[in-house]
Amino acid sequence: MSRIWSLIALVAVLLLPSCAAPPGREAAPADRPPLPEIAPFEFSLTDQDGRPFVLSSLRGKVVLVFFGYTMCPDACPTTLSKLSSAYARLTPDERARVKTLYISVDPERDTPAVMKDHLTYFGVDAFGLTGPDAAVREVASKFGAHYERSPTPTAGGYTMSHTVSIFGLNATGRPARIIRYESSVDEVLADVRALLAEG
């Protein structure tokens, strides 16, 4: 078990921005870091309908995990738009085998109802997940993701600085690929199809 968490910690270090990033974004890693070979992840949060969600319910599907928040001014809508474009180019059979998890790093404002309304603006087959901050932080730590509230007040109250990579899990639930924020729609599509090809 200690070896597993050491590997996760290594990935977390590789994903940390090398300098301070503007609110809502992170500095991009120079290259795609490898993900450790570990057992399938498991966690539970609350979905956009207020129902309990467990990751293992999606075994057999490729799962794309993205941490963000509904009031994000740039990175989150950009990522969701890219995913929408990638989804549109998948075949119906491929789309049926892919699910996105949009996990809010701002549970104070992102209630299930807010997440549900927000997802209607994007053509992504997604669960909008939220929960107590402690639960969200525990899930983020599994992926080596991070987030924090910006100390600078804004018109909306505050912004969140957060990891903007997409974490791809293969059909067995194991982390298999990191999709960088800078990836084009073509690159996102290629990554998704690579995950699908793993079976």
C-alpha positions as CSV (number, residue, x, y, z in Angstrom):
1,M,0.0,0.0,0.0
2,S,2.8,2.4,0.8
3,R,4.3,1.8,-2.7
4,I,1.0,2.7,-4.3
5,W,0.7,6.0,-2.4
6,S,4.4,6.8,-3.1
7,L,3.6,6.5,-6.9
8,I,0.5,8.7,-6.6
9,A,2.6,11.3,-4.7
10,L,5.2,11.2,-7.6
11,V,2.4,11.9,-10.1
12,A,1.1,14.8,-8.0
13,V,4.6,16.4,-8.0
14,L,4.8,16.0,-11.7
15,L,1.5,17.7,-12.2
16,L,2.2,20.7,-10.0
17,P,2.6,23.9,-11.9
18,S,6.2,25.2,-12.0
19,C,5.1,28.7,-11.2
20,A,2.0,30.5,-9.9
21,A,-0.8,30.1,-12.4
22,P,-3.7,32.6,-12.9
23,P,-7.0,31.8,-11.2
24,G,-8.8,28.9,-12.8
25,R,-5.7,27.5,-14.5
26,E,-2.5,25.7,-14.0
27,A,0.9,25.8,-15.7
28,A,1.2,23.0,-18.3
29,P,3.7,20.2,-17.6
30,A,6.5,20.0,-20.2
31,D,5.3,16.5,-21.2
32,R,2.7,14.0,-20.4
33,P,3.8,12.3,-17.2
34,P,3.3,8.6,-16.9
35,L,0.6,7.4,-14.6
36,P,1.5,4.7,-12.0
37,E,0.2,1.1,-12.4
38,I,-2.1,0.9,-9.5
39,A,-5.4,-0.8,-8.6
40,P,-8.6,0.7,-9.9
41,F,-9.7,3.8,-8.2
42,E,-12.9,4.0,-6.1
43,F,-14.7,6.9,-4.6
44,S,-18.2,8.2,-3.9
45,L,-19.7,11.7,-4.3
46,T,-23.2,13.1,-5.1
47,D,-24.4,13.5,-8.7
48,Q,-26.4,16.3,-10.3
49,D,-29.6,14.7,-9.4
50,G,-28.7,14.5,-5.7
51,R,-28.1,10.8,-5.8
52,P,-25.1,8.9,-4.5
53,F,-22.5,8.1,-7.1
54,V,-19.7,5.5,-6.9
55,L,-17.0,5.2,-9.5
56,S,-17.2,1.5,-9.8
57,S,-20.7,1.9,-11.3
58,L,-18.9,2.8,-14.5
59,R,-16.6,-0.2,-14.8
60,G,-16.5,-1.3,-18.4
61,K,-16.5,2.3,-19.7
62,V,-13.7,4.7,-20.4
63,V,-14.0,7.5,-17.8
64,L,-12.7,11.1,-18.3
65,V,-12.3,12.9,-15.0
66,F,-12.1,16.7,-14.9
67,F,-11.9,18.9,-11.8
68,G,-13.5,22.4,-12.2
69,Y,-16.3,24.6,-11.2
70,T,-19.3,26.3,-12.8
71,M,-18.2,29.9,-12.3
72,C,-14.8,29.3,-13.8
73,P,-14.2,32.1,-16.3
74,D,-12.1,30.3,-18.9
75,A,-10.4,26.9,-18.4
76,C,-13.5,24.9,-17.5
77,P,-15.8,26.1,-20.3
78,T,-12.9,25.7,-22.8
79,T,-12.3,22.1,-21.6
80,L,-16.0,21.2,-21.7
81,S,-16.3,22.7,-25.2
82,K,-13.4,20.6,-26.4
83,L,-15.0,17.5,-24.9
84,S,-18.3,18.4,-26.6
85,S,-16.5,18.6,-29.9
86,A,-14.7,15.3,-29.3
87,Y,-17.9,13.5,-28.3
88,A,-19.6,14.7,-31.5
89,R,-17.0,13.0,-33.6
90,L,-17.2,9.7,-31.8
91,T,-19.4,7.0,-33.4
92,P,-22.6,6.1,-31.5
93,D,-20.9,2.9,-30.2
94,E,-17.9,4.8,-29.0
95,R,-20.0,7.4,-27.3
96,A,-21.9,4.7,-25.4
97,R,-18.6,3.5,-23.9
98,V,-17.3,6.9,-22.7
99,K,-18.5,8.9,-19.6
100,T,-17.2,12.2,-18.2
101,L,-17.0,13.0,-14.5
102,Y,-17.0,16.8,-13.9
103,I,-16.1,17.1,-10.2
104,S,-16.6,20.5,-8.7
105,V,-13.8,22.0,-6.6
106,D,-16.3,24.7,-5.4
107,P,-18.9,22.7,-3.5
108,E,-19.9,25.8,-1.5
109,R,-21.6,27.2,-4.6
110,D,-21.9,24.2,-6.9
111,T,-24.9,22.4,-5.5
112,P,-26.3,19.4,-7.5
113,A,-29.0,21.6,-9.0
114,V,-26.4,24.1,-10.2
115,M,-24.2,21.4,-11.7
116,K,-27.2,19.9,-13.5
117,D,-28.2,23.2,-15.1
118,H,-24.6,24.0,-16.0
119,L,-24.2,20.7,-17.9
120,T,-27.1,21.5,-20.2
121,Y,-24.9,24.0,-22.0
122,F,-22.5,21.3,-23.2
123,G,-22.9,18.2,-25.4
124,V,-21.0,15.9,-23.0
125,D,-22.4,12.7,-21.5
126,A,-21.4,13.6,-17.9
127,F,-22.1,13.3,-14.3
128,G,-21.7,16.6,-12.4
129,L,-20.3,15.5,-9.0
130,T,-20.1,17.4,-5.8
131,G,-19.9,16.8,-2.1
132,P,-18.3,18.1,1.1
133,D,-15.0,19.8,0.6
134,A,-13.2,17.1,2.5
135,A,-14.6,14.4,0.3
136,V,-13.7,16.3,-2.9
137,R,-10.2,16.9,-1.7
138,E,-9.8,13.2,-0.9
139,V,-10.9,12.3,-4.5
140,A,-8.5,15.0,-6.0
141,S,-5.6,13.6,-4.0
142,K,-6.1,10.2,-5.6
143,F,-5.4,11.8,-9.0
144,G,-2.6,14.1,-7.8
145,A,-4.9,17.0,-8.6
146,H,-5.0,20.2,-6.5
147,Y,-7.1,23.3,-6.0
148,E,-7.4,26.3,-3.8
149,R,-9.4,29.5,-3.5
150,S,-7.9,32.6,-4.9
151,P,-7.2,35.3,-2.2
152,T,-8.2,38.0,-4.7
153,P,-11.9,39.1,-4.5
154,T,-13.8,39.2,-7.7
155,A,-17.3,40.3,-8.8
156,G,-18.5,36.7,-8.3
157,G,-16.9,36.5,-4.9
158,Y,-13.8,34.4,-5.6
159,T,-12.2,32.2,-8.2
160,M,-10.6,28.8,-7.8
161,S,-7.1,27.8,-9.0
162,H,-7.1,24.2,-10.0
163,T,-5.6,21.4,-12.0
164,V,-7.0,21.5,-15.5
165,S,-5.8,18.2,-17.0
166,I,-8.3,15.5,-17.8
167,F,-7.5,12.2,-16.2
168,G,-8.5,9.2,-18.4
169,L,-9.4,5.8,-16.8
170,N,-9.6,2.7,-18.9
171,A,-12.5,0.3,-18.8
172,T,-11.0,-1.5,-15.8
173,G,-11.0,1.7,-13.8
174,R,-7.3,2.2,-13.8
175,P,-5.7,5.6,-14.6
176,A,-4.2,5.2,-18.0
177,R,-3.8,8.7,-19.6
178,I,-3.5,12.4,-18.8
179,I,-5.0,14.7,-21.4
180,R,-3.4,18.1,-21.2
181,Y,-5.4,21.3,-21.2
182,E,-3.5,22.5,-24.3
183,S,-4.6,19.5,-26.3
184,S,-6.5,20.2,-29.5
185,V,-9.9,18.6,-30.2
186,D,-8.0,16.1,-32.5
187,E,-5.6,15.2,-29.8
188,V,-8.4,14.8,-27.2
189,L,-10.3,12.5,-29.7
190,A,-7.1,10.5,-30.3
191,D,-6.6,10.1,-26.5
192,V,-10.2,8.9,-26.0
193,R,-9.9,6.4,-28.8
194,A,-6.6,5.1,-27.4
195,L,-8.4,4.5,-24.1
196,L,-11.2,2.7,-25.9
197,A,-8.7,0.6,-27.8
198,E,-7.4,-0.7,-24.4
199,G,-10.7,-2.6,-24.1
